[in-house]
Amino acid sequence: MPIPQTLLRWFEAELEPGETVRSAANADLWLRYRRLVLTDRRVLAVERFNVLRPLRGRTVESTPLGSIRRYEIERGRLVTTLRLETTDGPRVYRMLNRSLGTGRFAAAVEAVLAPSLARFPTA
């Protein structure tokens, strides 16, 4: 299924020449207006507004796929959580399951990371 143009507009300025978008998802949770995108090179998180830090403006987290050491995807009843352990420290992203792109995004991340990386141990 194609990624909606309205979602891709969040990332236009951040994509490098030739970079291919594989999947995208909303991560609007706890009054943080954030979008996630998985490309052939990295995971990008763009946040436009955060109620707790309204003056912070637009922020971008870029996590190259090569810097990810371990990952976990936890599919809860209401929220799917993606945890990444990177060379720069941990990253945690939460997505509402009612958002249409959440399942596809989690599956795309799993397909890209599973063949070459270890998962977090499950409890």
C-alpha positions in Angstrom: 0.0 0.0 0.0 1.4 3.4 -0.9 2.4 5.9 1.7 0.1 9.0 1.8 1.7 12.2 0.5 0.5 14.1 3.6 2.7 11.8 5.7 5.7 12.0 3.4 5.7 15.8 3.5 7.0 15.6 7.0 10.2 14.1 5.7 10.9 15.8 2.4 13.5 18.1 3.7 15.3 15.2 5.6 15.6 12.7 2.9 19.0 12.3 1.2 19.3 12.1 -2.6 18.4 8.6 -3.7 17.0 7.5 -0.3 14.0 5.3 -0.6 11.1 5.3 1.9 10.0 1.8 2.8 7.3 2.6 5.4 5.9 5.4 7.6 3.7 5.7 10.7 2.1 8.2 13.0 3.5 8.3 16.5 1.1 10.9 17.9 1.1 9.9 21.5 0.9 11.9 24.7 0.5 15.2 22.9 3.7 14.8 20.9 3.0 15.2 17.2 5.6 12.8 15.7 5.9 10.8 12.5 8.3 7.9 11.8 9.7 6.8 8.5 11.8 3.8 7.7 14.1 4.3 4.6 16.6 2.0 3.0 19.3 3.7 5.2 17.7 4.8 8.5 14.8 5.4 10.8 13.7 9.0 11.0 11.5 10.6 13.6 10.2 14.1 13.0 8.4 15.9 15.8 6.6 19.2 15.0 5.0 20.0 18.4 5.3 18.8 21.9 2.9 20.2 24.6 5.5 19.8 27.3 8.1 21.8 25.2 6.1 24.1 22.9 9.0 26.4 22.1 11.3 23.6 21.0 10.0 23.7 17.4 10.7 21.0 14.9 13.1 18.2 15.9 14.5 15.3 13.9 16.1 12.1 15.2 18.0 10.2 12.6 19.1 6.6 13.4 21.2 4.9 10.7 20.3 1.2 10.3 24.0 0.4 10.8 24.0 2.0 14.2 21.2 -0.3 15.5 22.5 -3.1 17.7 19.3 -4.7 19.1 15.6 -4.1 18.7 12.2 -5.0 20.2 8.7 -4.6 18.8 6.1 -5.0 21.5 2.5 -5.2 20.2 0.2 -4.2 23.0 -3.6 -4.0 22.9 -3.6 -0.2 22.3 0.0 0.7 21.6 2.9 -0.8 19.6 6.4 0.0 21.0 9.6 0.0 19.0 12.7 -0.1 21.2 16.1 0.4 19.5 19.5 0.0 21.1 21.9 2.0 19.1 25.6 3.0 19.3 24.3 6.4 20.4 22.0 5.1 23.1 18.5 3.8 23.3 15.5 5.1 21.3 11.9 4.3 22.1 8.9 5.0 19.8 5.3 4.3 20.6 2.5 4.2 18.1 -1.2 3.9 18.5 -2.6 0.6 17.0 -5.7 2.4 15.7 -3.4 4.3 13.2 -3.5 2.5 9.9 0.3 2.6 9.3 1.4 1.1 12.6 1.1 -2.5 11.7 2.8 -2.0 8.3 5.6 0.0 9.9 6.3 -2.6 12.6 6.3 -5.3 9.9 8.7 -3.4 7.7 11.1 -2.7 10.6 11.0 -6.4 11.5 11.7 -7.4 7.9 14.7 -5.1 7.7 16.2 -5.7 11.1 15.5 -9.3 11.9 17.9 -10.9 9.4 21.0 -9.2 10.8 20.3 -8.2 14.4 19.5 -9.7 17.8 16.2 -9.0 19.5 16.0 -7.9 23.1 15.5 -10.9 25.4 11.8 -11.5 26.1 10.7 -11.7 29.7 
